[in-house]
Amino acid sequence: MLTPDDPLSRGIAAAVALGLVALLVWRAVRKDRREYSRFRRFRSTAKRQGMMRHWLIESMLLFGGSALVLAVVVHPLTGSVLEAARSVGWVAAVAGWFQGPVGMLALALAVALAVALTVVGVRSARREGGVVMIGDIAALLPRNRTELGWASALAVNAGLVEELLFRLCLPALLFVVTGEPLSAFGLAVLLFAALHAYQGVPGLLATLVVGLLLTASYVLSGSIVVAIVLHALLDLRTLVLVPVAVYDVHRVPGSRRFPPALAALSLGEPEEEPTRAPASALGPSPAPAHDDAADGASSTA
């Protein structure tokens, strides 16, 4: 078993950690940025759904698979690094405060405030015709009912596999290298944020704050389930609640036609659409037909 006190264990853990970090950073720099740039230009919902499905499968295999492999190696240490972090003086004091009546009341008020701000923000966004977003994430918002399903799956999957990797298993591996729990959790948060660099500097900084919040929720509660649920809820808020409450995407069938407010969010140059003959050459313009092929894109794209 790997232990922080064994030099050989530290060397092995460092090699594994460097290999994993190199793989994830290379993927983020070389692959994520290129794929997201293409995704922003898509006008076809079939292509958008195909990319969403690709991202879902890749995330499950890469992040979920990495977490599973690391869990086999560092499983005995996941409890040790958590216990070591919670035993740090100021962390123990904060955890004890949250477990007391004042802390529980403050937490309940914070949740109520977050819900109230979300409701007010949604109502304001509906009046203004759009929402203010931190980072380059507008293209990720689903634009019809079928895309909404894929976005929901992406949000839930991210909450599960990313928390298992970046909050549970990777800090345990880094704990063997550093011998200190807070630095292990901190390095995992930095990597988590760096992998969102495709969202631009504002998105990277926002992800850093979210990563710290998720780490605090895990360390202070002592339960990875809390971090998983919180992560999934945050992503569901962005990818499901906002598109449904502000843009009514759940009312849009899985066609190539998007709500104008959402279609305007796409950035970059659109992909070229096939040239169509003028309406005068075709006779009276028919009513837009429902795109059945696009409706089934989630299973065929």
Order of alpha helices (4+ residues) and beta strands (2+ residues): alpha-alpha-alpha-alpha-alpha-alpha-alpha-alpha-alpha-alpha-alpha-alpha-alpha-alpha-alpha-alpha
